[in-house]
Amino acid sequence: MQWKSLHEEEKLERQNLRDGEISDEEEDDEEAKEVKEVEFEDVIDVTEEIVQE
C-alpha cells in the first residue's frame, strides 16, 4: 500500500500547486470534515460462449 500513500502525497502537492497556499481558516475547515473510507466490490455478470467452427 506504499503506492497509495505516495499517490495521496502527490495529489496534495498537485492540489497545492493548483490552488495555492491554504489559509488557516480553510485548513481548519478541512480538518473538520469527516473522512470516510468506503470499500466496495463490483459484481459482473460474465457468460462464456463456446463457438464450434
N, C-alpha and C positions, 0 to 999 in steps of 0.2 A: 504494500500500500504506500510505498515511498513515492511512487509516481503521483499519487493523489495529493499528497502534501505539497510536492513540488508544483503541481498544477495549480493548486489553490494559491500558493505564493506568487506564481507568475500572473495569475488572474488579478490578484490585488495590486501588483505592480502595474499591470496594464491599465487597471481602473484608475490608479493614482495619476498615471501619465495623462490619461484622457480627461479626468475630472479636476485635476489639480489637487492642492492640499485640502485635507478635510478640516473644517473648523472644529473647535472644541464642542460646539453645540451639535453639529452633525455627528461627531464621534459618540457623544452621549446617546443620541437617538439610535445609532447603530447598535450600541451595547444593550439598549432597552428592548430591541426586537428579539423575539423568541426564535431560536433556530430549531427547526425540526428536520430530522433526517428520516426519509421515507424509503423503505425497501420494497420493491415490487418485482413480480415475475410475470413476463409475458407468456401466455399460453397460446400457442399457434396450432391451428388445425392443419395437419400435414397428411396428405394422401399420396400413396405411391401407386403408379400405374405401370404395369409391365406390358410392353408392346411386342408382339410377335412379328418378326419380319419374314 
